[in-house]
Every structure is written in C-alpha cells, then in structure tokens.
Amino acid sequence: MLRINTLNMRKNRRKIKNRLYVLILILVFGFLYLAYNDFGIKKLIAVKKEKYNLQTQIQSLMNQQLAIQSEITKLKLDTMYIEQLAREKFLMVKPGEKVFKVMDSKKVN
C-alpha cells in the first residue's frame, strides 16, 4: 500500500513538473511574440520615440512661428525698429548725418 502511494506521488510530481515546463514554454513564447510582432513592445518603443521627436519638432516650429509673428508686428508698427534695420542692414542715414568709418588699430599698423 505504501509502495502504491509513493508511486502515485511520483507520478503526480512528474505531472506537475511537466505542466510547469509547458507553462514556462508558453510564457516564454508569449513574451517573444509580444516583443517582436508588428504590434509588439519593440514597435511601441519606436513609435513613442518618434512621437517624442515629432512633439519636439512641433514645439520648435511653434516657437519659430511666434518669433516670426513678433518680427512682422514690429515691422508693421515700430518705426524705431524699422529705422534701426535700415541703418544696420542698408547703411542708410538721415539727411545731414555724417558717417564715420572706424578702423581697428591692428589693421592700421
């Protein structure tokens, strides 16, 4: 009787081990499937990285747009700014003003 019980216990242990191995194999293959299929973790990480890059690019473009709109407003309304640009970029002067060219002392020698 004792011998039959030990044989049954060994069979039960073997069944449990076999079920555990099958469960582990299913989990491993399931994880590999989730990681490497078209909608897996690897793809999710790549999409999130691309989303972050696009959001950064959008923010940069919005800042650039604000700067351009500010420049447009200045060019439409601010006469002092327009005068400053005309003097700096186009070397314009008011009537009666004299322009003096300043030379570096290093270049004169």
HUTASUL-V221595 format. One record per residue. N is the residue number from 0. RES is the residue in one letter. PHI is phi in degrees with one decimal (999 if undefined). PSI is psi in whole degrees, 0 to 359 (NA if undefined). OMEGA is omega in degrees with one decimal (999 if undefined). Layout:
{{N | RES | PHI | PSI | OMEGA} {N | RES | PHI | PSI | OMEGA}}
This chain:
{{0 | M | 999 | 316 | 179.1} {1 | L | -63.7 | 322 | 179.9} {2 | R | -66.1 | 321 | 179.6} {3 | I | -66.4 | 319 | 179.2} {4 | N | -64.0 | 317 | 178.8} {5 | T | -66.3 | 323 | 177.3} {6 | L | -65.0 | 318 | 178.3} {7 | N | -64.7 | 320 | 179.2} {8 | M | -65.1 | 320 | 178.4} {9 | R | -64.9 | 319 | 178.7} {10 | K | -64.0 | 319 | 179.0} {11 | N | -63.8 | 317 | 177.7} {12 | R | -61.5 | 317 | 179.6} {13 | R | -62.9 | 319 | 177.8} {14 | K | -63.7 | 318 | 179.5} {15 | I | -64.5 | 318 | 178.3} {16 | K | -63.1 | 316 | -180.0} {17 | N | -62.2 | 317 | 178.2} {18 | R | -64.3 | 322 | 178.0} {19 | L | -64.5 | 317 | 177.8} {20 | Y | -62.3 | 317 | 179.3} {21 | V | -63.7 | 317 | 178.9} {22 | L | -62.5 | 317 | 178.5} {23 | I | -62.6 | 316 | 178.4} {24 | L | -61.6 | 317 | 179.0} {25 | I | -62.6 | 317 | 179.0} {26 | L | -63.8 | 317 | -180.0} {27 | V | -63.8 | 312 | 179.9} {28 | F | -66.0 | 324 | 176.8} {29 | G | -63.5 | 316 | 178.0} {30 | F | -64.0 | 316 | 178.6} {31 | L | -62.5 | 321 | 177.9} {32 | Y | -64.0 | 315 | 179.7} {33 | L | -65.7 | 328 | -176.7} {34 | A | -78.0 | 324 | -169.1} {35 | Y | -117.7 | 8 | 175.7} {36 | N | -83.9 | 182 | -175.6} {37 | D | -64.3 | 334 | -179.8} {38 | F | -115.1 | 29 | -174.1} {39 | G | -86.9 | 187 | -176.8} {40 | I | -63.3 | 320 | -179.9} {41 | K | -60.3 | 316 | 178.5} {42 | K | -66.0 | 320 | 179.5} {43 | L | -61.5 | 317 | 178.8} {44 | I | -63.8 | 317 | 179.4} {45 | A | -63.9 | 320 | -179.6} {46 | V | -67.5 | 319 | 178.5} {47 | K | -64.7 | 321 | 178.2} {48 | K | -64.6 | 317 | 178.5} {49 | E | -64.7 | 321 | 178.1} {50 | K | -61.8 | 316 | 178.5} {51 | Y | -61.7 | 316 | 179.3} {52 | N | -62.4 | 319 | 179.5} {53 | L | -67.5 | 321 | 177.8} {54 | Q | -65.1 | 321 | 176.9} {55 | T | -63.4 | 317 | 179.4} {56 | Q | -65.0 | 319 | 178.4} {57 | I | -62.4 | 316 | 179.4} {58 | Q | -61.7 | 319 | 178.4} {59 | S | -63.0 | 316 | 179.3} {60 | L | -66.6 | 325 | 177.7} {61 | M | -67.3 | 320 | 176.2} {62 | N | -62.9 | 319 | 178.6} {63 | Q | -64.0 | 320 | 178.6} {64 | Q | -63.4 | 318 | 177.9} {65 | L | -62.6 | 319 | 179.0} {66 | A | -63.6 | 319 | 179.7} {67 | I | -67.5 | 319 | 178.2} {68 | Q | -64.2 | 322 | 176.6} {69 | S | -63.8 | 318 | 177.9} {70 | E | -62.2 | 317 | 179.2} {71 | I | -61.7 | 316 | 179.6} {72 | T | -61.3 | 317 | 178.4} {73 | K | -62.2 | 318 | -178.7} {74 | L | -67.8 | 331 | 179.4} {75 | K | -81.0 | 324 | -168.1} {76 | L | -115.0 | 330 | -170.1} {77 | D | -95.7 | 102 | -178.2} {78 | T | -69.6 | 328 | 177.9} {79 | M | -64.8 | 322 | 178.9} {80 | Y | -67.1 | 318 | 178.6} {81 | I | -62.9 | 318 | 178.4} {82 | E | -62.7 | 318 | 179.0} {83 | Q | -62.1 | 317 | 178.2} {84 | L | -63.5 | 317 | -179.4} {85 | A | -62.7 | 321 | 179.6} {86 | R | -69.2 | 318 | -175.4} {87 | E | -76.7 | 311 | -173.3} {88 | K | -82.4 | 321 | -173.1} {89 | F | -109.0 | 5 | 177.7} {90 | L | 53.1 | 40 | 179.8} {91 | M | -86.0 | 150 | 178.1} {92 | V | -132.8 | 158 | 175.9} {93 | K | -78.0 | 156 | 177.9} {94 | P | -59.4 | 133 | 178.3} {95 | G | 91.9 | 351 | 178.8} {96 | E | -82.5 | 148 | 175.4} {97 | K | -110.2 | 142 | 179.7} {98 | V | -106.4 | 129 | 176.7} {99 | F | -112.3 | 133 | 179.3} {100 | K | -96.6 | 122 | -179.1} {101 | V | -97.8 | 128 | -178.5} {102 | M | -106.0 | 149 | 175.8} {103 | D | -71.0 | 143 | 178.9} {104 | S | -68.8 | 335 | 179.7} {105 | K | -70.2 | 323 | -177.2} {106 | K | -78.0 | 333 | -177.1} {107 | V | -69.2 | 320 | -176.6} {108 | N | -65.4 | NA | 999}}
